[in-house]
Amino acid sequence: MGDRDADRLLVERVQAGDKQAFGLLVTKYQRKLARLIGRMVRDPAEVEDIVQDSFIRAYRALPGFRNDSAFYTWLYRIGVNTAKNWLVTHGRKVSATDRMDGEEADSGGQVELLHDSDTPEHLLMTRQIGDTVNAAMEALPEDLRTAIMLREIDGLSYEEIAQVMECPIGTVRSRIFRARDAISAKLRPLLDAAPDKRW
């Protein structure tokens, strides 16, 4: 049974009055949702409150959930909207993503390549690339930054991102293309790459 099917069964149990089933969904998605919101808010105490508020909103809205989308896509949308509301209420801007931690970097499958040449120069270059990517992410408009984070860091499909961001799939593709293009433009001088090279 896949994740989506397992979630659907848990959702049906919650809709039938089983509160423990919702606890299983919270346990399953709490860390992922906190990571997503943490990239937007960055204050750990506030992130915890926003995650809790997101789950409360999800629980209250669950009777109307029809399984048209995956549960976690629906939950991410609630989390993103709750975080945006918090930022607006507190007059803050969305922050850029933090550097990828080891767990996230490992899932990208590229860390092993870096360990082959741990020379001081290579480590410095790696750090400069990371700093450049973070600065480029910081400079992106919120809609581009959210789209690229959901795709590259959280691994959501274009369809899932469209549901989370409540926009057409073509808009998602455009936002991700523009975000990648902006990041590539910042990396190009550092890597002495050709002007038409994109990553």
N, C-alpha and C positions, 0 to 999 in steps of 0.2 A: 504494500500500500504506500503510495506516495505521500509527501508532505501535505499537498493540497487536499487529498482525500481524508487524511487523518485530521486535518484542521476542520474539514467540513463536518466530520462526525462529532468532533468536540463542540463545534458551533451548534449543531443540532441538539446536543445534550444540554448546552447552556440554555438554548431557547425552550427546552422542555423543563427547565427549572433546576438543572444540576450546576450549582455554584462551583463545585470542585473542578468541573471541566474547564471553567473559565480560569481557574488557578493554574491549570496545566498550560493554557495558552499564554498566560502572563509569564510563567517560568520559561517557556520556550522562546518568547520574543522580547523579553525585558532588556536583555543585553544589546540585542541588535537595535532596538528602538532607542535605547540610551546612546548608543554610538552615533546613530543618525542625528538625533537631536543635539548631542554634544558637539557636533560639527557646526551646528547653527548657533548655539548659545554659549558654549565653552565654560560656563560656571557650573561646576559639578553639583552644587546644592540645588541650583535652579533646574538643572537637567533632571535630577531625581524627581522634583515636584512636577515638572512638565510631563515626564513619563507617567507618573502616577495619575495625573489629570487626564492624559490621553487614554489610559486604560479605563478610567471611570467613564469617560465619554463613550468609549467603545462598548463598554458593558451596557450602558443605558441605550445605545443605538442598536445593539445586537438583535433585539426582537425584529427589527426591520431589515436586517441583513439577509439578502436573498441568494448568496453564493454566486452572483454574477461574475465576481472577480475573486481572486485568491484572498483568503483572510488577511494574510500579512500585507498584501498590497493595500487593502482597505484600511488596515491598522496604520500603515506608514502614512497614508493620506491624512488620517486623523492626527497622527503625531506631528507631521509637517505643519498642518494648519494650526494646531495648538501652539507649536513653537513660534510660528509667525505671529499669531495673536499676542503671545507673551512679549515678543520683541517690539511690536507696535505699541503695546500698552506701556512698556518700559522705555520707549524711545531709543531703542538700540538697533544697530545694523547687524545683519547676519555676518558671522565671522567665517573665515575660510577654514578649510579642513586642516586638522592637525596633521603632523607628519604621520605616515603610516606606521603603525606599531608592528612588531615582529609577526604577530599572527596574521595581520592583513597582508603584509609583504610576502609572507610565505605562501599565502593563497594565490598570489599573483605568479608564483613560480619563477621569479627572477632573482631571488636572493642567492640561490646557489651559484649563479653566474658571477656575482660580486665577490664571493669568497675565494675564487680562483686567483685573484690578484689583489690581495690586501696590502698593497704598498701604500706608503703615506700619500703619494701623489694620487693614486687611484681613490683612496678614501676621501681625500680632499675634493676630488672631482665629483664623487658620489654625493658628498655633502652639498656642494655647490648646485648640483642638479636638483637635489631635494629642496634646497632653499629657493631655487628659481621656480620650481613647480609650485611650491607653496605661495610664493609671491604672485605668480600668475593666477593661481586660484583666488587669492585675496582680491585681485583686481577685477575678477569677473563679476558681471551683474548677477544678482541673486538667482534669477531663473536659469542662467547658464551653469552657475556653480552647482545648483541643486541637481540639475539634469546629469551633469558629468559625474557627480559624486554617487548618485543612485546607480549609474551605469558601471563606472569603473571601480568603485569601492564596494558598493553593496551588491553588484552583480545582477541587478534587475534587468529584465528584457525591455525592449522599447515599448511594448504593449503595457507592461506593468508600470513603467515610468509615466506613460500617458495617463494611466488611471490615477497614479499618485498625484501628479501635477495637474490633473483635470484639464488636459489639453489634447488636441489631435496628435496622432503619432508622427505626422509630418513635422509638426512644431518641435517635437522631442528630437527628431533626427537633425533638424536645423540647429537646435540649441547645442546638441552634442558636437556637431560638426564645427560650429563657431567656437565652442569652448576649446576643443582640441586644436583648432587653428590658432587661437590666441596663445595657448600654452606652447605650441610648436614655435611660434614667432619669438617667444622669450628664450626658448632653449637653443634655437639655431645658432646664435653667436657663440654660445658656450661650447657647442659641439662641432663648430666649423662645418655645418651641414649646408647643403645646397638650398637655395631659397624656396624651391618647390617641395622639399622633403617634409613629410608630416609623420607624426607618430600616433 
